[in-house]
Amino acid sequence: MSEEEIKVPDELFKDVKFYVVGDIEPKVVQLLKAGKGKEVSYNALATHIISEDGDNPEVSESREVFDLPVVKPSWVILSVRCGDLLPVTGFSPESGQIFFGVTACLPRLPDDLNALWAFLTFYGGECQLNLNKKVTHLVVKEPKG
């Protein structure tokens, strides 16, 4: 299912006042607004900071000074797909997470795919099914194929 086909539940983000730090896909902002989220012009007014760049000084200020949750845009997309707001703890863009910078390719792991995906992404990594130049780790059941 592509993001274009996603139906945003009414008022999913009604309690979310978001502030965007850095560049994110416009579709993420559209999803937030479609779910009645409100974009604010200053981070101190927000309930959520949306950013891909965990090393941006504004992200640090938002977390340390204002104690705001900072999430990757994937939090928005996956919350829409689940039809409910997901916990913010698994979507931090900051580099202190154990799997930050890891992009795992998980081909042919039908039994373990969901558990591995959840574990890796919750702790800062990314997963995909296709092997390409972005992949840093290949996870297989046995060393063949």
C-alpha positions in Angstrom: 0.0 0.0 0.0 1.5 3.3 -1.0 1.1 6.5 1.0 -1.2 7.9 -1.7 -3.7 5.1 -0.8 -3.6 5.7 2.9 -6.9 6.8 4.4 -6.3 8.9 7.5 -8.8 8.2 10.3 -10.7 11.4 11.2 -9.1 13.2 14.1 -6.2 10.7 14.5 -3.8 13.6 15.2 -6.3 16.0 16.8 -4.2 16.3 19.9 -1.0 16.7 18.0 0.6 20.1 17.5 3.6 19.4 15.4 6.8 21.3 14.5 9.0 20.2 11.6 12.7 20.4 11.9 14.7 20.1 8.6 13.3 18.6 5.4 10.7 15.9 5.4 8.4 14.7 2.7 5.4 17.0 2.2 3.1 13.9 2.3 3.9 13.5 6.0 2.6 17.0 6.7 -0.5 16.3 4.6 -1.2 13.1 6.6 -0.9 15.0 9.9 -3.2 17.8 8.7 -5.7 15.3 7.2 -5.9 13.8 10.7 -6.6 17.2 12.2 -3.0 17.8 13.4 -2.0 21.4 13.8 1.4 22.8 12.6 2.9 25.3 14.9 5.6 27.9 14.1 7.8 27.4 17.2 9.0 24.3 18.8 8.0 25.3 22.4 4.3 25.4 21.2 4.4 21.8 19.9 3.5 18.5 21.4 5.6 16.6 18.8 8.7 17.4 16.8 9.0 15.7 13.4 12.5 15.3 12.0 14.8 13.0 10.2 17.9 14.7 11.5 18.5 13.8 15.1 21.7 15.8 15.3 20.1 19.1 14.5 20.5 21.6 17.4 16.7 22.3 17.3 16.0 18.7 18.0 18.4 18.7 21.0 16.8 21.9 22.3 13.3 20.4 21.8 14.1 17.3 23.8 16.4 18.7 26.5 14.9 22.2 27.1 11.2 21.6 26.3 11.1 17.8 27.0 9.2 17.2 23.8 9.1 13.8 21.9 11.1 13.9 18.7 9.9 11.4 16.1 10.8 10.4 12.6 8.2 10.9 9.8 7.7 7.1 9.8 5.8 7.5 13.1 3.2 9.5 11.2 2.9 7.0 8.4 2.8 4.0 10.6 0.3 5.6 13.0 -2.0 6.2 10.0 -1.6 2.6 8.8 -2.3 1.3 12.3 -5.2 3.7 12.8 -3.9 4.8 16.2 -1.1 6.9 17.6 1.9 4.6 18.1 4.3 5.1 21.1 6.9 7.7 20.3 9.8 5.9 22.0 10.5 3.7 19.0 10.8 6.5 16.4 13.6 8.7 17.7 15.9 10.1 14.9 18.7 10.6 17.4 21.9 8.8 16.9 22.2 7.3 20.4 20.0 4.3 19.6 21.7 0.9 19.3 20.7 0.3 15.7 21.0 3.9 14.5 22.6 3.8 11.0 21.7 0.2 10.4 19.7 -0.7 7.3 19.0 -4.4 7.4 17.8 -6.5 4.5 15.5 -9.3 5.7 14.8 -11.5 2.6 13.0 -14.8 3.0 12.4 -14.7 6.7 8.7 -15.2 6.9 8.6 -16.6 10.4 10.8 -13.9 12.0 10.2 -10.9 9.7 7.7 -9.0 11.8 9.6 -9.5 15.1 12.9 -8.5 13.5 11.4 -5.5 11.8 9.8 -4.3 15.0 12.9 -4.8 17.1 15.3 -3.1 14.6 13.1 -0.1 13.9 12.1 0.4 17.5 15.8 0.8 18.4 16.7 3.2 15.5 17.3 0.9 12.5 15.7 0.6 9.2 14.5 -2.6 7.3 13.9 -3.5 3.8 13.3 -6.6 1.7 15.5 -5.7 -1.3 19.3 -5.8 -1.3 20.8 -2.5 -2.6 23.6 0.0 -1.8 21.6 1.4 1.2 21.8 -2.0 3.1 24.4 -2.2 5.8 23.5 -5.7 7.1 22.0 -8.8 5.4 20.1 -11.1 7.7 19.6 -14.7 6.5 18.8 -18.0 8.1 21.8 -19.8 6.7 24.9 -18.7 4.6 23.7 -19.7 1.2 21.6 -18.4 -1.7 
